[in-house]
Amino acid sequence: MPQLTKTHIAILEALSQADGPVHTDALGALPVKGKVRDKQIAHLAEQGLLVSGEDGINLTDIGRAALAPPEAPAKTQAEAPSPTPADPSQPAAKKPRKKDQLIALLQAEAGATVPDIAAALGWQPHTTRAALTGLKKAGHTIDKLPPFQGSRSSRYKLVEPA
C-alpha cells in the first residue's frame, strides 16, 4: 500500500461515509482547503484510491482496502498458542493466495491499474505486469481498458476465468 498521510486518510474516510459521488467542496472539515486539497485528491487519484468524474469523486475498492486496518503481524513460535485439535466438520481457513487476490482485483467493476494492484499486493510494477502475463498464459482473458480521467495508467479487467 502507498504511504498515506493524515490528509489522505481524512479524504478517504470522508469519501467512505458518502453515498455516491461527492463534490470536493462538500468533503467537510478536511485539514486542507483549496488548491492543496485538490492536489492531494489528484495524488490519491493517481494511486487509484479514488476516481474523479463529472459528478464528483468516488472511493475505489483499492481506496476502501487502504482504509482497512493492517493485518496483525504473525506470532513467533514462542508466542503461538498450542495447537488445538481441528474440528473435522469445519474446513480449515486458508490465507488467500496472491493469485486469488489478483483475480479478485481484476474482477472489480472498474478493473484495476498496475499501480493499484502493486499497492494492494505489495508488488513492484514489473512483478505485477509479469503476473498479468502469467494469468493470460494460464487461459484467462484480460481486457485492457482506457485510463480514468486524469490518470495515465491503463486499467485491466478479467473477462472470463480460465
N, C-alpha and C positions, 0 to 999 in steps of 0.2 A: 504494500500500500504506500502511496505517496505520503510524505510527511505533511500533516495538516497543522495549520496554525489555529489559534483560538478564533480568529476571524473566520477562517474556512469552516470550522466546526459550527460556529454560530449561524453562518449562512446555510449550511446543510441541515442543521436542526430546524431552522425556520421553514425551510422547504419541506422537510419531512412531516411537519404538522399541517401543511396546507393540502387542500383537496383540489388538485389540478394545477394548471399554470399560475404563477404568481408574478406580478409586475415588480420590478426591482424596488420601486418606491414603497411598495406595500409589505416589505420584508420586516417591518417593525424596528425594534430597538437593536440595531447592529452596532458594533464598536466603531465602524467606519461609515462614512457617507460619501455621496457624490462620485467623483472620478476614482477615488481609491477603492470604493465598494465595487464599482464597475470593473476595475482592473482585477480585483480578487475573484469576481464572478467569472470573468473571461479566463482566468487561470484555472478555475475549477472545471470550466467547460473544456479546456484543452486537455485536462486529465481525464475527461469522460465521466466526471462525477455528476454533472448536470448538463442539460441541453437548453439552449436559448431558441425561442421561436417567436412568431409574431404575437402570440397570446401571452407570452411571458417566459419564465424559466421553470423547468421541471427537474426533479431529482431523478437520476438514473438508478438502475439496480446496483451499479458499482458504487454510486454515492450512498445508497442505503447500507451497503456492505461496509463502507468506510466508517459509518456511524456505529456499527455493531461493536460491542466490547471485544478486545482481542482475546484469543483463546489463552487459557491459563497454561503456563509452561509445564512440560511433562515432569512428573516426580521422578527423583532418582531412585535407584533400587533400595536405598536405605529408608527413604520416605514412603515408598509404595506400601499400601496396605497388603496384608497377607491375602493370597487368592482365596476366594470363596468358591464352593462348588457351583458350577453353572447349571441353570435350570434347562434341561434338555428341551422343554416345550417352547422356550424363548430363543429366537435366533440371536446370535452374538452381534452386537452393534459394531459395525466396521467403519473406520475412518474413510471418507470418500477419497478415491484416488484423484490425482491431479487431472488425469484424462477425463474422469467423470465431471469434475469441476469445470474443465474447459468446455465440455459439451453443454453443460448447463448454461454457461455464459453465452455460448453461441446460439442457444435456443431462445434467448431473450427476444422480446418483440422487436426491439430496435437493433438487435445484433450487438456486436462488441468490437471495439477497435483494438489494435495491437497494444497501445498503451493501457487500455482498460484491463485487458487480460493479463498483461505483465504485472500491473499493480495488484490485481486481485490474487494472482497465484505466486507472486514474489519471484517472477522470472525476469530475465533480461529480454529486450525486444527480439534479439536474434533467436533465442530459445523459443519464444512464442511463435515466431514465423515458422520455425522448424516443426513445432507441434502441429500447426495448421497443415503443413505439408504431410506430416505423418497421418493425420486424420483423413486427408484426401487419398493417400495411398491405401488406407485401410478400407476405402469404399464409401466414405461419407461425401455428400455433396455440399459444398460450401459456396454460397453466393457472396460476391464482393459488391457491397452497396456504396453509394456515394457518401462522402463525409457529411456530418451535421453542419449547419450553417455556422460559420466562424471557426471551424476546425479543419485541419489538413489531413487528418487520419481517416482512411477508408474504414468502413465497417464491414464485418463479416458475420454471416448468419448461416446457421446449419439448416439446410433444406430438408434433407432426409437422412436418417441414420443408416448405418451400414447393416 
